[in-house]
Amino acid sequence: MNATRPAEILRQLEQSGATDVELLARFASTKDAVAFETLVRRHGALVLGVCRRVTRNPHDAEDAFQATFLVLAQKAGALRNAALLGNWLYGVAFRIAYRARRATGRRRAREVTMANLPEYPVSDSVSVMPELVPILDEELAALAECYREAIVLCDLRGASREEAAAALGVPEGTLSSRLANGRKKLAVRLAKRGIALPFVLLPTTVSELQAATMLPNELLTKTCGLIADYSASGAVPSPLVKLTQGGFTVRKTLMFGLALTVAVTGAVFAAAPRENTLLPDPPKVPAVVEIPTEQPKPKEEVKTVEKATAYAAAPKLRHSFDLSVGWGPTVVWNATGTHLAVAGLEHGGAWGGPGNRPVVWLFGTTGDSKPIAGHPDAGAHLVAVAPDGKGIITDLREYKLISGHHHLAYWSESNNQPPGGGGEGPGPASLVKPTLVISKAVKLDSTETHGYTFAAEGKTFRTVAWEDTAISGPETLEVLEVDAANGKTIKPLMKVKYGESTLSPDGKRLAVLDKEMTKVTVYDVDRGEKLSESTLPTDSTVELPDGKTVDIPSHSEPQLLKFSPDGRRLVVSRGIGHSRVLNTDTGAALPRLEGTSLAEVHFDSHAFSGDGRLLAAVRRVYKISVKNPGPKAGRGAVEPTSLSGNDWILTVWDTQTGKVLKSWKSSSGVRWAFCPTNPLLAVLEENGVGNTRVGFWDFAAEVEKK
C-alpha cells in the first residue's frame, strides 16, 4: 500500500469550492490525491447507493464502488462534459454493479438470497416497499436519456432545478417539464413491476432512499489508497481489473439479456456515449497499467480543439468567379473538401423557356481551377461528388410515373464534346471544355427513398425509404444499405416510426422529428438504438426585444433538420422563433442562436463547418406590428396585428456560444455551403440573368493576422 498520503489529506478540502471540472483537471495533470479524494467524497454516496441496490451484496457493492472510481481515474483527462460527472459516475456504477451481480450469481447462485442482502439503513417511507430497492435503477435506466438525466440530477443528487438546468444547458422550464414527465413515466414503469407509488411521492421516496446511503470512512480511505497506488505504480487488485474489463460485456448483457433495460444501459447518462464505455474488452493484463501510456491523448485533443475553435470574425474572400447557371442552384461538396459541384438551369433564351437546360458545374477551390460542365436529363438531381473530385453522381427518380425511370448516373471528365453539348451558353467556351459525361448508369429499385450518404470508398450508400399511401400517409421509415454498383439493397439497418428525418453525412446517425413536432430522436443506425431524445418547445409565443411575448400564428414552412459532418450536432428549424442546435450525444440544446427570436432559419445541405462549430444559414427576419394589450393581458403578452418578413440575412453563428460571427444582407435565392474539412464557406448569389457569382470566404483565424 502506498503510504505517501497522510491522514490529514483525508480531512482536507472536504467542502472544497472547486468544481468537478477543476478537480478532474488537477488530477489528470498532476495526480493530485486531494483533488481526487474530494471527488470521491462529493459523489461517493451516489455511487455506493446504486452499487448496493444493484449488487444486493455489501462486498460486491464495495468492489463495484472502487472499480467505478478506478475507471474515473483512468479517464479523468478524456471526459468532455465533466460538469455532469455525477451522472456519468451513476451510469458507470450501474453497469459495473450489474456485472458484479451476474458474476456473483454464476459463482454461488445458492448463496445469494434475500436473507443475505446488505442491511444498510433505509428511511421509514421506503421500508414498507423493500422491493423498490433492487429495481429502481433498472427502471430508471430504461427511461429516455432526457428524463433520466433530470431525475438523477434532482432526485438522486439533490440539485436544484436552477442548478440542473444550468448543468444540462437547457432553460429551467424545459428541465421542469422533463422532470415531471420523467417521474410520471418512471411511476408507470414501477407500477408494471408491482410497485404502486404515485408519481407525486416519487421524488421524495427516491431522495430518501438515496439519502439513507452514507459513505463509510473506511471505504473512502480504502478507495483513495487504491487510486494512490494506481497513480504511483499502476497496481490494481485483480478482482477490480476483471470488473473494469467487463464494460462491453455488461453492456451487451443489458441490451440482449435484460428486456427492461434494452437500448439504454449502453448509453451515457451525461457525456458522449463513446466516452462513457468502460475499458476495451479485452485489454492486456494488467489492463490498468497500460492506461498511463494513453494520458497524452487528452492533451492532443485539447490542442486540436483550441485550434479549431479560433475563427475569423472578418473572413477573407479568397477568390470568386461567375458560372452560367440560374438562380437558386444546388451546391454539393466532395467529402475531402477539394471540389464543389453546382447544379441548376443554364440560361439559353427567355427565362423559363425551352432554351434553358439542366447543367452541373464541377470545379476545385483554387483560383486556377477551371470549371467543367455536364448536362443531365430534366428531373435529375445532383446527389454527390466523387471523393477525388473527378466526377459527380446524379439520380433520376420518377415516382409519379407508372413507367418511371429510376437510376444513378456516374459522370466523369471527357475531352470529347457530347452531341448538342457545344458552347451555346453565354459563358466562354473554355468553361464547357472538357465536359462531364455519363460513364456508368445503375438501375435503382422503384421504392421511394430520400437522401444518399455514400461510404468513404463509394461502394455502398445509405438512404431512407418509406411508403407513402394515399389514405393514411407513411407509418414507418427504414434505413437501407445499398450496393452502389448494382443498386440492390444489401440489408435493412433499422425501422422507426415515420417523421421528418435526415441522415448524418456518414450515415451513422438518423434524426427523426415526430409528427407532433414536439420531439427529436437521434438513433445510432449501426446499433439500431436510440442515442438521444430532445423535447422541443410547443408554445407559439416568441419573446420581443423589450421582454414582452407575442403569439405567432402557425406557419406552413417545412420542418428542417440537418446534421453536422460528424453527426454530433443537429440544427432544427420549425418556423419563426423555433430554431435550435442540439448536441446529439446527449440531446441537450446548445445556446440559442442570436437574432432568431423573430426569424425563420433556412439552411442548405452543407450548413455546418467540418468540426460542427460554425453554422451558416439564412435568417428571414420578421417585423411585427402590435396593438396595446388589453387590461386582461397577462405577463407582458401582446397581440400581433401584422407580420411581414422581407429581410433575408445570410448569417454564420458560433454554435458553442450562439453568437453571430458574420452576417450579410442577401436575398432568398442565395445559396451557401461549408467545406467539410476546413472553415471555407462557398457563397452563391445571382449576378444578372442566368449567371451566378461563386465566392469562397475563409473563416480560419489566420486570415485576420494577414
PAVEXLUM-127170 format. One record per residue (C-alpha): residue in three letters; x, y, z. Coordinates in pm, whole numbers, plus 50000, padded with zeros to 5 digits. Each point is the difference from the previous one (the first is absolute). Layout:
   residuo    east   north      up
       ala       X       Y       Z
...
END
This chain:
   residuo    east   north      up
       met   50000   50000   50000
       asn   50126   50344   49911
       ala   50070   50194   50320
       thr   50059   50344   49855
       arg   49646   50118   50082
       pro   49995   50121   50363
       ala   49684   49989   50206
       glu   49944   50373   49985
       ile   49954   49982   49624
       leu   49680   49804   50062
       arg   49856   50296   50193
       gln   50132   50276   49775
       leu   49768   50186   49765
       glu   49695   49796   50097
       gln   49782   50293   49911
       ser   50219   50119   49717
       gly   49849   50266   49782
       ala   50187   49874   49694
       thr   49776   49873   49719
       asp   50010   49644   49868
       val   50160   50131   49683
       glu   50282   50164   50194
       leu   50057   49699   50224
       leu   50012   49759   49707
       ala   50245   50225   49817
       arg   50226   50009   50306
       phe   49997   49624   50037
       ala   50051   49935   49627
       ser   50300   50233   49981
       thr   50174   49947   50337
       lys   49837   49692   50159
       asp   49883   50228   50282
       ala   49883   49759   50274
       val   49810   50273   50186
       ala   49803   50091   49688
       phe   49899   49640   49938
       glu   49914   49943   50365
       thr   49768   50301   49981
       leu   49824   49848   49700
       val   49952   49671   50185
       arg   49852   50182   50299
       arg   49776   50207   49775
       his   49859   49714   49792
       gly   50071   49695   50212
       ala   49655   49966   50156
       leu   49833   50009   49658
       val   50235   49732   49862
       leu   49975   49779   50309
       gly   49621   50026   49997
       val   49962   49864   49648
       cys   50267   49735   50063
       arg   49819   49873   50309
       arg   49657   50000   49836
       val   50117   49817   49689
       thr   50244   49747   50149
       arg   49788   49923   50311
       asn   50320   49894   50171
       pro   50218   50227   50220
       his   50333   49852   49888
       asp   49915   50015   49629
       ala   49871   50354   50050
       glu   50335   50111   50142
       asp   50188   49835   49711
       ala   49772   50170   49746
       phe   50043   50331   50184
       gln   50380   49981   49980
       ala   49992   49883   49637
       thr   49780   50298   49907
       phe   50249   50250   50139
       leu   50285   49807   49842
       val   49835   50055   49661
       leu   49969   50369   50088
       ala   50372   50015   50081
       gln   50080   49838   49667
       lys   49775   50233   49798
       ala   50038   50321   50202
       gly   50165   50191   49718
       ala   49770   49879   49722
       leu   49651   50100   50118
       arg   49855   50276   49784
       asn   49714   50091   50233
       ala   50150   49984   50347
       ala   49730   50236   50126
       leu   49766   49699   50000
       leu   50246   49771   50175
       gly   49743   49875   50252
       asn   49771   49873   49724
       trp   50297   49840   49826
       leu   50106   49822   50319
       tyr   49644   49878   50053
       gly   49998   49839   49656
       val   50342   49838   50044
       ala   49909   49873   50347
       phe   49676   49846   49873
       arg   50176   49804   49727
       ile   50285   49879   50224
       ala   49763   49907   50282
       tyr   49784   49801   49765
       arg   50303   49807   49880
       ala   50107   49936   50358
       arg   49654   49867   50080
       arg   50004   49763   49703
       ala   50348   49877   50085
       thr   49899   49926   50358
       gly   49684   49829   49885
       arg   50193   49767   49775
       arg   50258   49928   50270
       arg   49768   49920   50287
       ala   49640   50020   49885
       arg   49869   49823   50311
       glu   50180   50222   50247
       val   49858   50333   49888
       thr   49649   50009   50142
       met   49776   50271   50128
       ala   50107   49909   50353
       asn   50357   50093   49916
       leu   49926   50345   49860
       pro   50192   50287   50164
       glu   49815   50159   50288
       tyr   50093   50361   49941
       pro   49753   50242   50157
       val   49701   50131   49809
       ser   49737   50254   50095
       asp   49652   49906   50120
       ser   49844   50134   49681
       val   50161   49728   49790
       ser   50034   49719   50253
       val   49641   49899   49922
       met   50098   49924   49641
       pro   50339   49828   50009
       glu   49931   49869   49650
       leu   50077   50351   49871
       val   50368   49965   50090
       pro   50107   49737   49743
       ile   49800   50137   49704
       leu   50016   50379   50033
       asp   50321   50036   49802
       glu   49893   49751   49734
       glu   49685   50198   49928
       leu   50178   50333   50024
       ala   50252   49874   49742
       ala   49713   49904   49770
       leu   49875   50360   49973
       ala   50089   50224   49709
       glu   50324   50184   50065
       cys   49848   50346   50034
       tyr   49770   49880   50281
       arg   50264   49787   50170
       glu   50249   50289   50009
       ala   49749   50225   50174
       ile   49902   49741   50262
       val   50358   49905   50080
       leu   50097   50365   50042
       cys   49702   50115   50206
       asp   49872   49694   50188
       leu   50314   49790   50051
       arg   50265   50274   50014
       gly   49784   50267   50164
       ala   50074   50279   49752
       ser   49756   50291   49981
       arg   49812   50053   49676
       glu   50209   50306   49929
       glu   50323   49804   50050
       ala   49877   49705   49794
       ala   49886   50221   49713
       ala   50338   50174   49994
       ala   50185   49667   50002
       leu   49793   49865   49710
       gly   50012   50326   49806
       val   49621   50031   49971
       pro   49747   50260   50125
       glu   49861   49938   50345
       gly   49653   49956   49854
       thr   50126   49722   49772
       leu   50167   49830   50296
       ser   49676   50017   50201
       ser   49804   49847   49713
       arg   50250   49715   49961
       leu   50000   49939   50373
       ala   49620   49981   50024
       asn   49963   49777   49696
       gly   50289   49779   50108
       arg   49853   49946   50346
       lys   49665   49905   49848
       lys   50161   49753   49763
       leu   50211   49851   50278
       ala   49690   49958   50219
       val   49825   49818   49715
       arg   50297   49768   49952
       leu   50016   49925   50373
       ala   49626   49928   50003
       lys   50055   49734   49734
       arg   50250   49839   50238
       gly   49741   49995   50279
       ile   50097   50319   50185
       ala   49708   50242   50030
       leu   50177   50326   50074
       pro   49825   50326   49895
       phe   50234   50210   49794
       val   49949   50298   50233
       leu   50162   49793   50279
       leu   50272   49865   49776
       pro   50258   50282   50042
       thr   49975   49986   50380
       thr   50024   49621   50005
       val   50299   49989   49764
       ser   50176   50282   50183
       glu   49951   49836   50341
       leu   50115   49666   49868
       gln   50320   50157   49870
       ala   50044   50216   50311
       ala   50004   49686   50211
       thr   50332   49904   49840
       met   50299   50135   50190
       leu   50357   49959   49880
       pro   50201   49815   50269
       asn   50336   50157   50081
       glu   50163   49659   49968
       leu   49882   49965   49640
       leu   50105   50358   49921
       thr   50348   49933   50140
       lys   50030   49668   49819
       thr   49892   50146   49667
       cys   50230   50300   50022
       gly   50286   49767   50089
       leu   49919   49786   49698
       ile   50012   50301   49771
       ala   50324   50119   50158
       asp   50157   49660   49931
       tyr   49867   50002   49646
       ser   50137   50350   49939
       ala   50341   49903   50136
       ser   50053   49657   49846
       gly   49693   49890   49806
       ala   49940   49716   50244
       val   49634   49898   50039
       pro   49844   49693   50169
       ser   49902   49738   49744
       pro   49627   49990   50095
       leu   49973   50368   49906
       val   50190   49944   49678
       lys   49740   49739   49905
       leu   49714   50238   50079
       thr   50142   50285   49792
       gln   50075   49761   49716
       gly   49635   49904   49984
       gly   49853   50324   49878
       phe   49901   49882   49655
       thr   49886   49662   50128
       val   49769   50168   50249
       arg   49867   50225   49733
       lys   49917   49711   49768
       thr   49841   49810   50285
       leu   49775   50292   50087
       met   49902   50053   49640
       phe   49923   49639   49913
       gly   49960   49819   50330
       leu   49782   50236   50201
       ala   49693   50121   49813
       leu   49924   50279   50242
       thr   50327   50175   49928
       val   50010   49957   49625
       ala   50181   50272   49809
       val   50071   50213   50303
       thr   50273   49855   50213
       gly   50261   50046   49728
       ala   49911   50367   49988
       val   50187   50272   50185
       phe   49794   50186   50256
       ala   50171   50334   49947
       ala   50300   49991   49770
       ala   50058   49858   49653
       pro   49928   49624   49973
       arg   50336   49917   49853
       glu   50171   50159   50294
       asn   49792   49824   50262
       thr   50065   49642   49901
       leu   50231   49816   50235
       leu   50339   49858   49914
       pro   50025   49818   49665
       asp   49940   49628   50019
       pro   50241   49836   50036
       pro   50301   50224   50081
       lys   50333   49850   50093
       val   50056   49900   50362
       pro   50049   50193   50217
       ala   49765   50219   49797
       val   50021   50308   50216
       val   50380   50015   49980
       glu   49974   50082   49631
       ile   49773   50300   50049
       pro   50270   50249   50105
       thr   50166   49957   49660
       glu   49681   50142   49847
       gln   49994   50310   50223
       pro   50154   50232   49738
       lys   49686   49954   49788
       pro   49789   50255   50188
       lys   50273   50258   49947
       glu   50000   49932   49628
       glu   49622   50031   49990
       val   50011   50327   50191
       lys   50250   50145   49755
       thr   49786   49896   49707
       val   49689   50152   50153
       glu   50177   50323   50079
       lys   50117   50032   49643
       ala   49655   49915   49862
       thr   49815   50245   50223
       ala   50185   50308   49876
       tyr   49814   50161   49710
       ala   50012   50329   49816
       ala   49722   50250   50070
       ala   50115   50177   49682
       pro   50035   49716   49746
       lys   50209   50049   49688
       leu   49868   49957   49645
       arg   50250   49761   49843
       his   49874   50027   49643
       ser   49678   50014   49797
       phe   49872   49943   49648
       asp   49675   49971   49802
       leu   49825   49686   49880
       ser   49738   49967   49729
       val   49729   49865   50227
       gly   49672   50150   50108
       trp   49863   50122   50331
       gly   49977   49766   50303
       pro   50238   49716   49905
       thr   50084   49682   50195
       val   50348   49986   50157
       val   50190   49682   50099
       trp   50358   49956   50128
       asn   50205   49684   49971
       ala   50093   49831   50329
       thr   50364   50111   49985
       gly   49912   50368   49950
       thr   50201   50044   49679
       his   49717   50040   49748
       leu   49652   50147   49978
       ala   49713   49929   49763
       val   49719   50243   49917
       ala   49679   49888   49826
       gly   49725   50213   49849
       leu   49866   50128   49670
       glu   50222   50142   49729
       his   49843   50306   49842
       gly   49966   49968   49624
       gly   49705   50220   49910
       ala   49695   50154   50164
       trp   50013   49910   50367
       gly   49791   49688   50059
       gly   49974   49933   49625
       pro   50123   49706   49796
       gly   50350   50147   49973
       asn   50076   49915   50364
       arg   50153   49662   50076
       pro   50131   49829   50315
       val   50369   50043   50067
       val   50250   49887   50264
       trp   50332   50180   50045
       leu   50295   49833   50173
       phe   50306   50194   50115
       gly   50272   50015   50264
       thr   50043   50258   50272
       thr   50323   50153   49871
       gly   49999   50313   49788
       asp   50149   49825   49696
       ser   49741   49719   49992
       lys   49802   49987   49674
       pro   49632   49903   50036
       ile   49872   49718   49780
       ala   49634   49940   49921
       gly   49761   49713   49942
       his   49638   50006   49888
       pro   49777   49743   50176
       asp   49643   49915   49901
       ala   49715   50216   50120
       gly   49892   49882   50343
       ala   50342   49867   50097
       his   50155   50114   50329
       leu   50359   50050   50107
       val   50062   49767   50297
       ala   50377   49968   50045
       val   50348   50094   49882
       ala   50271   49735   49967
       pro   50252   50004   50288
       asp   50284   50075   49754
       gly   49801   50285   49843
       lys   50012   49846   49652
       gly   49632   49924   49960
       ile   49646   50040   50130
       ile   49697   49780   50067
       thr   49643   50089   49906
       asp   49677   49814   50049
       leu   49674   49989   49807
       arg   49691   49903   50198
       glu   49664   50013   49820
       tyr   49772   49880   50278
       lys   49689   50160   49854
       leu   50022   49803   49675
       ile   49882   49642   49971
       ser   50279   49940   49748
       gly   50244   50229   50176
       his   50378   49971   49974
       his   50211   49944   50311
       his   50378   50003   49979
       leu   50327   50144   50121
       ala   50230   50153   49740
       tyr   50377   50017   50056
       trp   50164   50286   49810
       ser   50367   50043   49920
       glu   50212   50244   49806
       ser   50030   49964   49623
       asn   50179   50208   49739
       asn   49745   49908   49736
       gln   49708   50238   49959
       pro   49672   49803   50024
       pro   49733   50048   49733
       gly   49823   50329   50045
       gly   50250   50098   50270
       gly   50173   50285   49820
       gly   50058   50338   50146
       glu   49656   50146   49934
       gly   49976   50147   50348
       pro   50108   50352   50094
       gly   50318   49885   50179
       pro   50334   49989   49817
       ala   50084   49678   49816
       ser   50285   49927   50240
       leu   49742   49938   50272
       val   49825   49716   49812
       lys   50300   49805   49869
       pro   50086   49741   50117
       thr   49658   49880   50113
       leu   49833   49748   50229
       val   49838   49694   49843
       ile   49826   49694   50142
       ser   50247   49714   50039
       lys   49766   49757   50178
       ala   49631   49973   50086
       val   49864   49785   50282
       lys   49633   49903   50011
       leu   49825   50059   50332
       asp   49701   49835   50161
       ser   49680   50203   49967
       thr   49953   50010   50380
       glu   49977   50364   50102
       thr   50319   50106   50176
       his   50135   50332   50117
       gly   50361   50111   50035
       tyr   50333   49833   49932
       thr   50297   49959   50231
       phe   50283   49826   49818
       ala   50265   49798   50181
       ala   50354   50135   49981
       glu   50101   49754   49730
       gly   49676   50063   49806
       lys   49904   49633   49978
       thr   49682   50034   50206
       phe   49758   50269   50103
       arg   49727   50038   50261
       thr   49659   50145   49937
       val   49664   50036   50175
       ala   49697   49824   49851
       trp   49631   50021   50070
       glu   49672   49923   49830
       asp   49765   50295   49966
       thr   49644   49869   49974
       ala   49723   50229   49881
       ile   49777   49905   50294
       ser   50203   50034   50315
       gly   50341   50116   49886
       pro   50329   49843   50110
       glu   49997   49804   50326
       thr   50365   49893   50023
       leu   50333   50085   49844
       glu   50292   49763   49947
       val   50372   50056   49955
       leu   50142   49783   49722
       glu   50356   49918   49901
       val   50030   49972   49622
       asp   50269   49865   49768
       ala   50099   50299   49789
       ala   50125   49772   49720
       asn   49665   49832   49927
       gly   49740   50201   50193
       lys   49887   49698   50203
       thr   49923   50024   50370
       ile   50265   49822   50204
       lys   49807   50007   50324
       pro   49747   50208   50196
       leu   50170   50164   50297
       met   49716   50126   50216
       lys   49631   50094   49989
       val   49830   50270   50208
       lys   49674   50193   50008
       tyr   49965   50250   49718
       gly   50087   50367   50042
       glu   50202   50270   49828
       ser   50347   49845   49990
       thr   50361   50036   49888
       leu   50313   49787   50000
       ser   50336   50128   50119
       pro   50258   50045   49720
       asp   50172   49675   50098
       gly   49667   49815   50020
       lys   50060   49890   50358
       arg   49731   50210   50168
       leu   49636   50059   49920
       ala   49796   50292   50135
       val   49620   49982   50000
       leu   49758   50280   50088
       asp   49671   49849   50117
       lys   49672   50082   49828
       glu   49895   50228   50287
       met   50328   50193   49952
       thr   50069   49989   50373
       lys   50290   49756   50018
       val   50318   49921   49808
       thr   50146   49653   50040
       val   50350   49911   49884
       tyr   50086   49637   49927
       asp   50325   49811   49965
       val   49936   49830   49666
       asp   50265   49729   50028
       arg   49876   49885   50339
       gly   49633   50068   49934
       glu   49975   50185   50331
       lys   49866   50332   50119
       leu   50292   50228   50076
       ser   49827   50310   50136
       glu   49666   50175   50018
       ser   49920   50372   50011
       thr   49668   50154   50094
       leu   49921   50313   49800
       pro   49796   50301   50117
       thr   49633   49963   49907
       asp   49874   50352   50062
       ser   49964   50248   49716
       thr   50122   50305   50189
       val   50327   50179   49936
       glu   50176   50260   50208
       leu   50035   50356   49870
       pro   50314   50210   50060
       asp   49821   50193   50275
       gly   49930   49680   50191
       lys   49633   49973   49905
       thr   49865   49688   49832
       val   49786   49975   49690
       asp   49800   49708   49867
       ile   50104   49907   49645
       pro   49743   49818   49788
       ser   50092   49655   49871
       his   50214   50009   49688
       ser   50003   49781   49692
       glu   50378   49992   49958
       pro   50140   49645   49977
       gln   50176   49861   50303
       leu   50375   49983   49942
       leu   50265   49774   50153
       lys   50370   49991   49916
       phe   50301   49828   50159
       ser   50353   50127   50035
       pro   50258   49796   49803
       asp   50092   49791   50306
       gly   49635   49949   50097
       arg   50048   50142   50350
       arg   49794   50315   49945
       leu   49659   50044   49845
       val   49821   50320   49902
       val   49620   49996   50017
       ser   49782   50271   49849
       arg   49623   50006   50057
       gly   49896   50349   49898
       ile   50027   50346   50152
       gly   50194   50002   50327
       his   50032   49622   50013
       ser   50351   49913   49886
       arg   50232   49797   50218
       val   50341   49836   49981
       leu   50017   49674   50193
       asn   50283   49785   50131
       thr   49902   49660   49859
       asp   50214   49811   50250
       thr   49794   50124   50295
       gly   49690   50163   49849
       ala   50083   50329   50175
       ala   49937   50329   49823
       leu   50296   50224   49927
       pro   49973   50375   50067
       arg   49722   50166   49805
       leu   50103   50152   49669
       glu   50028   50376   50024
       gly   49747   50197   49797
       thr   49753   49716   49939
       ser   49718   50087   50242
       leu   49810   50168   49715
       ala   50150   49812   49708
       glu   49968   49681   49802
       val   50324   49817   49940
       his   50055   49838   49660
       phe   50305   49785   49931
       asp   50150   49790   49722
       ser   50162   49657   50005
       his   50347   50124   50100
       ala   49881   50230   50281
       phe   50273   49912   50252
       ser   50375   50042   49987
       gly   50203   49680   50008
       asp   50035   49996   50380
       gly   49634   50091   50055
       arg   50093   50323   50176
       leu   49880   50250   49737
       leu   49651   50006   49855
       ala   49908   50193   49686
       ala   49635   50071   49922
       val   49771   50269   49867
       arg   49782   50181   50250
       arg   49672   50131   49872
       val   49945   50276   50253
       tyr   49641   50099   50072
       lys   49857   50329   50111
       ile   49698   49995   50229
       ser   49752   50279   50049
       val   49816   49967   50331
       lys   49712   50171   50169
       asn   49994   50100   50363
       pro   49898   49710   50225
       gly   49663   50013   50163
       pro   49953   50029   50376
       lys   49973   49619   50032
       ala   50325   49921   49817
       gly   50239   49824   50228
       arg   50374   49970   50046
       gly   50094   50251   49735
       ala   49817   49823   49717
       val   49907   50201   49691
       glu   49796   49917   49693
       pro   50147   50037   49648
       thr   49804   50198   49744
       ser   50225   49930   49699
       leu   50298   49782   49914
       ser   50241   50063   49714
       gly   50337   49848   49916
       asn   50190   50158   49715
       asp   50350   50017   50144
       trp   50224   49706   49906
       ile   50334   49985   50181
       leu   50270   49740   49935
       thr   50142   49935   50347
       val   50285   49798   50146
       trp   49971   49908   50370
       asp   50240   49850   50248
       thr   49774   49722   50131
       gln   50202   49963   50318
       thr   49900   50348   50113
       gly   49701   50070   49775
       lys   50159   50331   49897
       val   49996   50137   49645
       leu   50348   49986   49850
       lys   49919   50162   49665
       ser   49691   50104   49806
       trp   49922   50136   49655
       lys   49673   50144   49875
       ser   49893   49779   49712
       ser   49699   49869   49807
       ser   49789   49687   50027
       gly   50187   49853   49701
       val   50345   49997   50160
       arg   50160   49657   50048
       trp   50295   49903   50218
       ala   50197   49696   50110
       phe   50276   49947   50256
       cys   50297   49793   49895
       pro   49998   49671   50200
       thr   50372   50018   50086
       asn   50077   50366   50076
       pro   49808   50321   50080
       leu   49959   50107   49636
       leu   49651   50119   49907
       ala   49885   49996   49638
       val   49740   50273   49937
       leu   49796   49999   49677
       glu   49783   50296   49902
       glu   49823   50119   49688
       asn   50209   50230   49783
       gly   49782   50099   49709
       val   49766   49784   49796
       gly   50122   49642   49978
       asn   50326   50060   50187
       thr   50111   49912   50353
       arg   50294   50150   50186
       val   50198   49744   50202
       gly   50214   50133   50285
       phe   50218   49812   50250
       trp   50013   50160   50346
       asp   50269   49879   50239
       phe   49909   50002   50372
       ala   50333   49863   50122
       ala   50138   50218   50281
       glu   50329   50041   49816
       val   49841   50223   49735
       glu   49960   50282   50255
       lys   50375   49996   50063
       lys   50087   50062   49637
END
